[in-house]
Amino acid sequence: MSDQIVARTALGPVRGQKKETIWGVKYISFCRIPFAKPPLGELRFKDPEAPEPWEDTLDCMTESTGCPQTILFLEGGFQGDEDCLHVNVFTKNQNPKRLLPVMVYIHGGGFVCGAGTSYMYGPDHLMNKDVILVTLNYRVGAFGFLSLQDPTLNIPGNAGLKDQVMALKWVRDNISYFGGDPNNVTVFGESAGGASVHFLLFSDLAKGLFHRAIVMSGTVFDPWAFGRDLDWARSLAKEVGWNGEGGEAGLLESLMKADQDTLAQKQGGLMSLENRQKGVMFHFGPTIEPHWSSNPIIPRQPRELGRTAWGNNIPIMIGACTHEGLMSYKDLKEHSNFLGDLTKLVPWELGVNPESGHSQDVARILRDFYFNGDATVKDDLENHIKFLGDKYFFHGIHRAVRSRCEHGPKTAPTFFYRFDFDSENFNTIRALICGQGVRGTCHGDDIGFLFSSALQSNAPAEGSPERKMIDRMVEMWTSFATTGNPNCLAIAPIKWLPVSPNGPPYRCLNINSDISFVLLPEVERMAVWDSIFHRDQLI
C-alpha cells in the first residue's frame, strides 16, 4: 500500500499511485478520474452532463482505453468504451509551497480516433519540470460529432468539443487538490488536438477556463477540421441496418440500437480512396450547430468567430512540422495520379463548383506553382508532399496567425514555430506511416519529444541529439506554460520574438539541431494560397 496515495476532489476521494519516469524522476499518477457522467444509454451522442459525486475512494490507478473507435493506421484495430470521459493527472507534489502551472493536453486523431493515454502521451519528459500534466479523453467519430437538425432529438453536434470544455471545468474546480494552479492553465494539443485548442480559443463556452494555448499542427482553418457535410450520419445509419424510413428519428433509432463495437467498426469503413482524392480526410467532425442549440460551441463559421474571439487576448504558441504532407505518403506511393487534375482539391470554402471555370483557374494556379503544370506522381514526391502539407496543415496555421494579427490586440503575443528535426530513428510517426528509408519531419513527429510513448522502445542516450531535443522542447513548452514566454536557456542566445502584427510575411523559430529565428521559409507558398481566397473568406 505504500505506493498508493489518496487525493481529495470536489466530487470524492481518488486513489493513485507513485511511479518513476524513464529518467528516474518520482511522480504520482491518478488515472480514469470521471469529469462527466458516462455517456451511456439515452446520453449517447448528447452534450456531456456533470458527474455524480461519490463517497468511497475511487480506484484511479488504471487508465481508460479511450472512447470507441477504429484506430487509424491499424487495419481493423478497435479499442475503447463509451464510459470514457476521464482525465489523468500527473504531479510530482500534491502539496507544493506554491501551486504549480497546469498543462492540459488534448490528443489528436482527426476527431475520429485517439485517446489521452500513456501509450502515446506518457508524462515522463514533462515530469522533469515543475508542472502538473492533465491528459483527457473526449468522444470521437459519431459518438462525439453526430449532428441532427430535428430539435426534438436534441443532438446538435460537437459533443466531443463540449467534453473538452467539461474537462477544463473539472480542472478549474479540482486541480488545486493535486498541487496545480487553476489560475495558470495552458491548453495544448496536436493535429485534431491543435484544432480543438483553436476552437476553444474561439468559443465563449471555454472563456476563462485557460490562460495560454499551444496550437500544434491543426487549426479551425484546416479543411479536415471543419469541412463539408457529406451526410455521414445517413451513411452510417444505413451501414447498421436503417431502411431509410422515419427521417432523422428513424436514423437515430437505428444508431441507438447498434452496440458500440458495431458503430465504431462500421464508421471506420466509411472512408474511401475516392473521398481522399476529393480532399476528404475524415468523416465525423466539428460542425456549425443548428440555430436551436441551447449551448452551441460553434454557432457560425469559425473565421467569423475568430474576429471577436476571447482567445485573441491571451498568449499562444503555434506551429507545424516541415513535412506535414508525409501523412499521405502511402496514397502517393500507391497511386501515381492520386491528386488528379486538382479541381477536386480546390478549397471548399471558395464555394466553387469543381466543374466551373473558376475551379479550373484555381487548380491551374496551384498546378503550375507546385508541379510545373503536371501533378502526376513521378520519380520525386517532394512537391506532392509540400502541396498536401500546405493544403491540409501549413496554410491553416498561416491563416490562424493572420487572424490573430488582424483581430487581436498587440499586447497578446503569438509565437510562431517550425519543427524541422529529422531523426533517423526517433521520428516515430514518419516511421509508422512511411516505413524505413524515408526522411523528413512528418505530421506528429514533434510529439515524441514532449511525451514518452510505446512507439519509442528505448530512451535516447544522454548527450544524443534526440535527448538534447527532448530537453529543448520540454524547456520551451513548460517555460511558456509558466510565464507566457517560451524564451529560455535551451534556445539562448537566440531570441524568439512574437510575430509582428504588420505581417505577413512572418518570422518564426526554426527548431532543428541548430535553433534559428528566421523568415518563414514557406512564405512564397503561403502567398500563393492566400491569393486564391477573397479576403473575407481567408480570415
C-alpha positions as CSV (number, residue, x, y, z in Angstrom):
1,M,0.0,0.0,0.0
2,S,3.0,2.3,0.4
3,D,3.0,3.0,-3.4
4,Q,-0.6,4.2,-3.3
5,I,-1.8,7.6,-2.4
6,V,-5.3,9.2,-1.9
7,A,-6.3,12.7,-3.0
8,R,-9.5,14.6,-2.4
9,T,-11.5,16.1,-5.2
10,A,-14.7,18.2,-5.1
11,L,-16.7,15.1,-6.0
12,G,-15.0,12.5,-3.8
13,P,-11.6,10.8,-3.0
14,V,-9.5,9.1,-5.6
15,R,-6.6,6.6,-5.2
16,G,-3.5,7.0,-7.3
17,Q,0.0,5.5,-7.2
18,K,3.6,6.6,-7.0
19,K,5.7,6.0,-10.1
20,E,9.1,6.8,-11.6
21,T,9.9,8.1,-15.1
22,I,12.4,6.6,-17.5
23,W,14.7,9.3,-16.2
24,G,14.3,8.2,-12.6
25,V,12.1,11.2,-11.5
26,K,9.4,10.2,-9.0
27,Y,5.8,11.4,-9.6
28,I,2.2,10.5,-8.7
29,S,-0.3,9.2,-11.2
30,F,-4.1,9.4,-11.0
31,C,-5.9,7.9,-13.9
32,R,-9.5,7.4,-15.1
33,I,-11.0,10.3,-12.9
34,P,-14.6,11.0,-14.2
35,F,-15.2,14.5,-15.3
36,A,-18.7,13.9,-16.7
37,K,-21.5,11.3,-16.5
38,P,-20.8,8.2,-18.6
39,P,-22.5,9.0,-21.9
40,L,-24.4,5.7,-22.0
41,G,-28.0,4.8,-23.0
42,E,-30.0,7.9,-23.6
43,L,-26.9,10.1,-23.2
44,R,-25.2,8.6,-26.3
45,F,-24.5,11.4,-28.8
46,K,-25.8,14.1,-26.3
47,D,-23.9,17.0,-24.7
48,P,-22.0,15.9,-21.6
49,E,-23.6,16.2,-18.2
50,A,-21.9,16.9,-14.9
51,P,-20.8,13.8,-12.9
52,E,-22.4,12.5,-9.8
53,P,-20.3,12.7,-6.6
54,W,-19.1,9.5,-4.8
55,E,-18.2,8.6,-1.2
56,D,-16.0,5.6,-1.4
57,T,-12.4,6.1,-2.6
58,L,-12.3,5.7,-6.4
59,D,-9.6,3.4,-7.7
60,C,-7.7,5.6,-10.2
61,M,-4.6,3.5,-10.8
62,T,-5.5,2.1,-14.2
63,E,-6.0,4.1,-17.4
64,S,-9.1,4.2,-19.5
65,T,-8.6,2.8,-23.0
66,G,-10.4,5.8,-24.6
67,C,-13.6,6.2,-26.4
68,P,-15.0,3.7,-29.0
69,Q,-13.1,4.0,-32.3
70,T,-11.4,2.3,-35.2
71,I,-7.7,3.2,-34.9
72,L,-6.0,4.9,-37.8
73,F,-3.0,3.0,-39.3
74,L,-4.1,-0.3,-37.8
75,E,-6.2,-2.5,-40.1
76,G,-9.4,-3.5,-38.1
77,G,-7.9,-2.1,-34.9
78,F,-10.6,-1.3,-32.4
79,Q,-10.5,0.0,-28.8
80,G,-12.4,2.0,-26.3
81,D,-15.6,2.0,-24.3
82,E,-18.4,4.5,-24.1
83,D,-17.7,5.0,-20.5
84,C,-14.7,7.0,-21.4
85,L,-15.0,10.6,-20.1
86,H,-12.0,10.6,-17.8
87,V,-8.9,12.7,-17.0
88,N,-5.5,11.6,-16.0
89,V,-3.4,13.8,-13.6
90,F,0.4,13.5,-13.2
91,T,2.1,15.5,-10.5
92,K,5.4,15.4,-8.5
93,N,4.0,17.1,-5.5
94,Q,0.4,17.3,-4.2
95,N,1.3,19.9,-1.7
96,P,3.9,22.3,-3.1
97,K,4.7,25.5,-1.4
98,R,3.3,27.4,-4.4
99,L,0.7,26.0,-6.7
100,L,2.2,24.8,-10.0
101,P,1.4,25.6,-13.6
102,V,-1.0,23.2,-15.2
103,M,-0.7,21.8,-18.7
104,V,-3.8,20.2,-20.2
105,Y,-3.2,18.1,-23.3
106,I,-5.8,17.4,-26.0
107,H,-5.0,14.4,-28.2
108,G,-5.2,14.2,-32.0
109,G,-6.7,11.7,-34.3
110,G,-8.7,13.6,-36.9
111,F,-11.7,13.7,-34.5
112,V,-12.3,10.1,-35.3
113,C,-9.8,8.3,-33.2
114,G,-7.2,8.7,-30.4
115,A,-7.1,8.7,-26.6
116,G,-5.3,10.6,-23.9
117,T,-3.4,7.5,-22.7
118,S,0.2,6.9,-21.8
119,Y,0.5,4.6,-24.8
120,M,1.1,7.8,-26.9
121,Y,1.3,10.5,-24.3
122,G,3.3,9.3,-21.4
123,P,4.3,12.0,-18.8
124,D,8.0,11.1,-18.4
125,H,9.5,14.0,-20.2
126,L,7.3,16.7,-18.8
127,M,7.7,15.4,-15.2
128,N,11.3,16.7,-15.4
129,K,9.8,20.1,-14.8
130,D,7.6,21.6,-12.1
131,V,4.3,21.4,-13.9
132,I,1.1,19.4,-13.5
133,L,0.1,17.4,-16.6
134,V,-3.5,16.6,-17.3
135,T,-4.5,14.3,-20.3
136,L,-8.1,13.5,-21.2
137,N,-10.4,11.6,-23.4
138,Y,-13.2,13.0,-25.4
139,R,-15.8,11.3,-27.7
140,V,-14.6,10.8,-31.3
141,G,-16.3,9.9,-34.5
142,A,-20.1,9.7,-34.5
143,F,-20.1,9.3,-30.7
144,G,-18.7,12.8,-30.4
145,F,-19.8,14.6,-33.5
146,L,-23.1,13.3,-34.8
147,S,-25.3,16.3,-35.6
148,L,-29.0,16.2,-36.3
149,Q,-31.3,19.1,-37.4
150,D,-34.5,17.9,-35.7
151,P,-34.8,19.9,-32.4
152,T,-36.9,17.2,-30.7
153,L,-33.9,14.8,-30.9
154,N,-31.6,17.3,-29.1
155,I,-28.4,16.2,-30.8
156,P,-26.9,19.5,-32.1
157,G,-23.4,18.1,-32.6
158,N,-19.9,18.9,-31.3
159,A,-20.4,16.8,-28.1
160,G,-16.7,15.9,-28.3
161,L,-15.6,19.5,-28.1
162,K,-18.1,20.1,-25.3
163,D,-16.5,17.1,-23.5
164,Q,-13.2,19.1,-23.6
165,V,-14.9,22.1,-22.1
166,M,-16.3,19.9,-19.3
167,A,-12.9,18.5,-18.6
168,L,-11.5,22.0,-18.3
169,K,-14.2,22.9,-15.8
170,W,-13.1,19.8,-13.8
171,V,-9.5,21.2,-13.9
172,R,-10.7,24.6,-12.7
173,D,-12.6,23.1,-9.8
174,N,-10.2,20.3,-8.8
175,I,-6.6,20.8,-9.9
176,S,-5.6,22.6,-6.7
177,Y,-6.1,19.2,-4.8
178,F,-3.2,17.9,-6.9
179,G,-0.9,20.9,-6.4
180,G,-2.0,22.8,-9.6
181,D,-2.8,26.4,-10.0
182,P,-6.3,26.8,-11.6
183,N,-5.3,30.4,-12.5
184,N,-2.4,29.3,-14.6
185,V,-3.7,26.7,-17.0
186,T,-2.2,26.1,-20.5
187,V,-4.1,24.0,-23.0
188,F,-2.1,22.4,-25.8
189,G,-2.8,19.8,-28.5
190,E,-1.6,18.5,-31.8
191,S,-3.5,17.7,-35.0
192,A,-7.2,17.4,-34.1
193,G,-6.0,18.4,-30.6
194,G,-4.4,21.6,-32.0
195,A,-7.6,22.3,-33.9
196,S,-9.6,21.6,-30.7
197,V,-7.5,24.2,-28.8
198,H,-8.2,26.7,-31.6
199,F,-11.9,26.0,-31.4
200,L,-11.8,26.6,-27.7
201,L,-10.0,29.9,-28.2
202,F,-12.9,30.9,-30.4
203,S,-15.8,29.6,-28.2
204,D,-17.3,31.6,-25.3
205,L,-18.1,28.2,-23.6
206,A,-14.3,28.0,-22.8
207,K,-13.8,31.6,-21.9
208,G,-11.6,32.0,-18.8
209,L,-11.0,28.2,-18.4
210,F,-7.4,28.5,-19.5
211,H,-4.9,31.3,-19.8
212,R,-2.4,30.3,-22.5
213,A,-2.6,28.0,-25.5
214,I,-0.3,26.0,-27.8
215,V,-1.7,25.1,-31.2
216,M,0.3,22.3,-32.9
217,S,-0.3,21.2,-36.5
218,G,-4.0,21.8,-36.6
219,T,-6.4,24.8,-36.7
220,V,-10.1,25.6,-37.4
221,F,-8.9,26.7,-40.8
222,D,-7.7,23.3,-41.9
223,P,-10.2,21.7,-44.4
224,W,-10.3,18.4,-42.4
225,A,-11.0,20.1,-39.1
226,F,-14.1,22.0,-40.3
227,G,-15.2,20.6,-43.6
228,R,-18.2,19.9,-45.8
229,D,-21.2,18.0,-44.5
230,L,-21.3,14.8,-46.6
231,D,-24.3,13.3,-44.6
232,W,-22.1,10.8,-42.8
233,A,-24.9,10.2,-40.3
234,R,-27.2,8.8,-43.1
235,S,-24.3,6.6,-44.4
236,L,-23.5,5.2,-41.0
237,A,-27.2,4.5,-40.2
238,K,-27.6,2.5,-43.4
239,E,-24.5,0.6,-42.6
240,V,-26.1,-0.6,-39.3
241,G,-29.4,-1.5,-40.9
242,W,-31.5,1.6,-41.3
243,N,-34.1,1.3,-44.1
244,G,-34.2,5.0,-44.8
245,E,-37.6,5.5,-43.3
246,G,-38.7,7.7,-40.4
247,G,-36.5,10.7,-41.2
248,E,-33.9,11.7,-38.6
249,A,-35.8,10.0,-35.8
250,G,-35.6,6.7,-37.7
251,L,-32.0,7.2,-38.4
252,L,-31.3,7.9,-34.7
253,E,-33.3,4.9,-33.6
254,S,-31.0,2.6,-35.7
255,L,-27.9,4.2,-34.4
256,M,-29.1,3.9,-30.8
257,K,-29.9,0.2,-31.2
258,A,-26.4,-0.6,-32.5
259,D,-23.7,-1.6,-30.0
260,Q,-20.6,0.5,-29.6
261,D,-18.3,-2.1,-31.3
262,T,-20.6,-2.2,-34.4
263,L,-20.8,1.6,-34.6
264,A,-17.0,2.1,-34.3
265,Q,-16.2,-0.6,-36.9
266,K,-18.8,0.5,-39.4
267,Q,-17.8,4.1,-39.4
268,G,-14.2,3.1,-39.8
269,G,-15.1,1.7,-43.2
270,L,-16.9,4.8,-44.5
271,M,-13.7,6.5,-45.9
272,S,-12.6,5.5,-49.4
273,L,-9.8,6.4,-51.8
274,E,-12.3,8.5,-53.8
275,N,-13.0,10.5,-50.6
276,R,-9.3,11.2,-50.0
277,Q,-8.8,12.2,-53.7
278,K,-11.6,14.7,-53.2
279,G,-9.8,16.2,-50.2
280,V,-11.9,14.5,-47.5
281,M,-9.6,13.0,-44.9
282,F,-12.1,12.1,-42.1
283,H,-15.8,11.7,-41.6
284,F,-17.5,13.0,-38.5
285,G,-16.1,16.2,-37.0
286,P,-16.9,19.7,-35.8
287,T,-19.8,21.5,-37.4
288,I,-22.0,24.6,-37.2
289,E,-24.8,23.7,-34.8
290,P,-28.5,24.2,-35.6
291,H,-30.0,27.5,-34.6
292,W,-32.0,25.9,-31.8
293,S,-28.9,24.6,-29.9
294,S,-29.1,26.0,-26.4
295,N,-25.4,25.6,-25.7
296,P,-23.5,25.9,-29.1
297,I,-19.8,25.8,-29.2
298,I,-19.7,26.6,-32.9
299,P,-22.8,28.8,-33.7
300,R,-21.4,30.1,-37.0
301,Q,-18.4,30.0,-39.4
302,P,-15.2,29.7,-37.3
303,R,-13.5,32.5,-39.3
304,E,-16.3,34.8,-38.2
305,L,-16.0,33.7,-34.6
306,G,-12.2,34.5,-34.8
307,R,-12.8,38.1,-35.5
308,T,-14.1,38.8,-31.9
309,A,-12.8,35.7,-30.1
310,W,-11.9,35.9,-26.4
311,G,-8.8,33.9,-27.1
312,N,-7.3,36.7,-29.2
313,N,-6.4,38.3,-25.9
314,I,-4.2,35.5,-24.5
315,P,-0.7,34.4,-25.5
316,I,-0.3,31.5,-27.8
317,M,2.4,29.4,-29.4
318,I,1.5,28.0,-32.8
319,G,3.4,26.0,-35.5
320,A,3.8,22.9,-37.6
321,C,6.2,20.3,-38.8
322,T,8.1,20.9,-42.0
323,H,6.9,17.8,-43.9
324,E,3.3,17.5,-42.7
325,G,2.3,16.1,-46.1
326,L,4.1,12.8,-45.4
327,M,0.8,11.8,-43.8
328,S,-0.3,11.0,-47.4
329,Y,2.8,9.1,-48.3
330,K,1.1,5.7,-48.8
331,D,-1.5,7.1,-51.1
332,L,1.1,8.9,-53.2
333,K,3.3,5.8,-53.5
334,E,0.4,3.6,-54.4
335,H,-1.5,5.9,-56.8
336,S,0.6,7.8,-59.4
337,N,-2.3,10.1,-60.2
338,F,-3.6,10.5,-56.7
339,L,-4.1,14.3,-57.0
340,G,-5.8,14.1,-60.3
341,D,-6.3,17.5,-62.1
342,L,-6.5,19.3,-58.7
343,T,-10.0,20.7,-59.3
344,K,-11.4,18.4,-56.7
345,L,-8.8,19.8,-54.2
346,V,-9.8,23.4,-54.6
347,P,-10.6,24.7,-51.1
348,W,-14.3,24.1,-50.4
349,E,-14.5,27.5,-48.7
350,L,-14.3,29.2,-52.1
351,G,-17.8,27.8,-52.8
352,V,-17.0,27.0,-56.4
353,N,-18.3,24.1,-58.5
354,P,-15.4,21.7,-59.4
355,E,-16.6,21.8,-63.0
356,S,-16.6,25.6,-63.2
357,G,-14.1,27.8,-64.9
358,H,-13.2,29.4,-61.6
359,S,-12.3,26.0,-60.2
360,Q,-10.2,25.3,-63.3
361,D,-8.4,28.6,-62.9
362,V,-7.6,27.9,-59.2
363,A,-6.4,24.4,-60.0
364,R,-4.1,25.8,-62.7
365,I,-2.5,28.3,-60.3
366,L,-1.7,25.5,-57.8
367,R,-0.6,23.0,-60.5
368,D,1.7,25.5,-62.2
369,F,3.2,26.7,-58.9
370,Y,3.8,23.3,-57.3
371,F,4.2,20.9,-60.3
372,N,5.1,23.0,-63.3
373,G,1.8,22.0,-64.9
374,D,1.9,18.2,-64.2
375,A,0.5,16.9,-60.9
376,T,1.1,13.2,-61.5
377,V,3.5,11.5,-59.2
378,K,6.7,10.7,-61.0
379,D,10.1,9.9,-59.5
380,D,10.1,12.6,-56.9
381,L,7.5,13.0,-54.2
382,E,8.8,16.2,-52.8
383,N,6.4,18.7,-54.4
384,H,3.4,16.5,-53.7
385,I,4.3,16.4,-50.0
386,K,4.8,20.1,-50.0
387,F,1.4,20.6,-51.7
388,L,-0.5,18.3,-49.4
389,G,1.2,19.6,-46.3
390,D,0.4,23.2,-47.2
391,K,-3.2,22.4,-48.1
392,Y,-4.1,20.4,-45.0
393,F,-1.9,22.0,-42.4
394,F,0.5,24.9,-43.1
395,H,-1.9,27.3,-44.7
396,G,-4.3,26.8,-41.9
397,I,-1.6,27.7,-39.4
398,H,-0.7,30.7,-41.5
399,R,-4.3,31.9,-41.6
400,A,-4.6,31.5,-37.8
401,V,-1.6,33.7,-37.3
402,R,-3.0,36.3,-39.8
403,S,-6.4,36.2,-38.0
404,R,-4.7,37.0,-34.6
405,C,-2.6,39.8,-36.1
406,E,-5.7,41.3,-37.8
407,H,-8.2,40.9,-35.0
408,G,-6.3,40.6,-31.7
409,P,-4.6,43.3,-29.5
410,K,-0.9,43.9,-29.9
411,T,-0.4,43.0,-26.2
412,A,-1.3,39.3,-26.8
413,P,1.8,37.7,-28.3
414,T,1.8,34.9,-30.9
415,F,5.0,32.8,-31.0
416,F,5.3,31.1,-34.4
417,Y,7.5,27.9,-34.7
418,R,8.5,25.4,-37.4
419,F,9.6,22.0,-36.2
420,D,12.3,20.6,-38.5
421,F,14.2,18.0,-36.5
422,D,14.8,14.9,-38.7
423,S,16.0,12.0,-36.5
424,E,16.6,8.7,-38.4
425,N,15.3,6.6,-35.5
426,F,13.2,8.8,-33.3
427,N,10.7,10.4,-35.8
428,T,8.2,7.7,-34.9
429,I,5.1,8.8,-36.8
430,R,7.0,9.1,-40.0
431,A,8.3,5.5,-39.5
432,L,4.8,4.3,-38.7
433,I,3.3,5.8,-41.8
434,C,6.2,5.7,-44.3
435,G,8.3,2.8,-43.2
436,Q,12.1,2.8,-43.2
437,G,14.3,4.8,-45.5
438,V,12.1,7.9,-45.8
439,R,13.4,11.2,-44.3
440,G,11.7,14.4,-43.3
441,T,9.7,15.7,-40.3
442,C,6.2,14.2,-40.5
443,H,3.0,15.4,-39.0
444,G,3.1,14.3,-35.4
445,D,6.9,13.8,-35.2
446,D,7.2,16.6,-32.6
447,I,5.0,14.7,-30.1
448,G,7.8,12.2,-29.3
449,F,9.9,15.0,-27.9
450,L,7.3,16.1,-25.5
451,F,5.8,12.7,-24.4
452,S,7.2,9.2,-23.9
453,S,5.3,6.5,-25.8
454,A,5.1,2.9,-26.6
455,L,6.4,3.7,-30.1
456,Q,9.8,4.5,-28.6
457,S,11.4,1.3,-27.5
458,N,14.3,3.0,-25.7
459,A,15.0,6.3,-24.0
460,P,17.6,8.3,-26.1
461,A,21.1,8.3,-24.7
462,E,22.4,11.1,-22.6
463,G,24.1,13.7,-24.8
464,S,22.5,12.4,-28.0
465,P,20.8,14.8,-30.4
466,E,17.4,13.3,-29.6
467,R,17.9,13.7,-25.8
468,K,19.0,17.3,-26.4
469,M,15.9,17.9,-28.5
470,I,13.6,16.5,-25.7
471,D,15.2,18.8,-23.2
472,R,14.9,21.8,-25.5
473,M,11.2,21.1,-26.4
474,V,10.2,20.5,-22.8
475,E,12.0,23.6,-21.6
476,M,10.3,25.8,-24.2
477,W,6.8,24.4,-23.7
478,T,7.0,24.5,-19.9
479,S,8.6,28.0,-19.9
480,F,5.6,29.2,-21.9
481,A,3.2,27.4,-19.6
482,T,4.8,29.0,-16.6
483,T,5.3,32.6,-17.8
484,G,3.6,33.1,-21.2
485,N,7.0,33.4,-22.8
486,P,8.9,30.4,-24.4
487,N,12.3,32.0,-24.3
488,C,14.7,30.1,-22.0
489,L,18.3,28.9,-21.7
490,A,17.5,26.0,-24.0
491,I,17.5,28.3,-27.0
492,A,19.7,31.1,-25.8
493,P,21.3,33.3,-27.2
494,I,18.5,33.1,-29.8
495,K,15.7,35.4,-29.0
496,W,12.2,34.1,-30.1
497,L,10.1,37.2,-30.8
498,P,6.3,37.2,-31.3
499,V,5.1,37.8,-34.8
500,S,4.7,41.3,-36.0
501,P,1.1,42.4,-36.4
502,N,2.2,44.2,-39.6
503,G,2.8,40.9,-41.4
504,P,2.7,38.7,-43.4
505,P,5.4,37.7,-44.0
506,Y,6.2,36.4,-40.6
507,R,9.3,35.3,-38.8
508,C,9.4,32.0,-36.8
509,L,11.6,29.9,-34.6
510,N,13.1,27.1,-36.7
511,I,13.6,24.1,-34.4
512,N,16.4,21.9,-35.5
513,S,19.7,20.8,-34.1
514,D,20.6,24.4,-34.6
515,I,17.9,26.8,-33.4
516,S,17.4,29.9,-35.6
517,F,14.9,32.8,-35.8
518,V,14.1,33.2,-39.5
519,L,11.7,34.5,-42.1
520,L,9.2,31.7,-42.6
521,P,10.7,29.6,-45.4
522,E,7.2,28.7,-46.7
523,V,6.3,32.4,-47.2
524,E,6.1,32.2,-51.0
525,R,3.9,29.1,-50.9
526,M,1.6,30.8,-48.3
527,A,1.2,33.8,-50.5
528,V,0.0,31.6,-53.4
529,W,-2.7,30.1,-51.2
530,D,-3.7,33.5,-49.9
531,S,-4.1,34.7,-53.4
532,I,-6.9,32.3,-54.3
533,F,-9.1,33.5,-51.4
534,H,-11.2,36.6,-51.2
535,R,-10.2,38.5,-48.0
536,D,-13.5,37.7,-46.2
537,Q,-13.0,34.0,-47.0
538,L,-9.5,34.0,-45.7
539,I,-9.8,35.3,-42.2
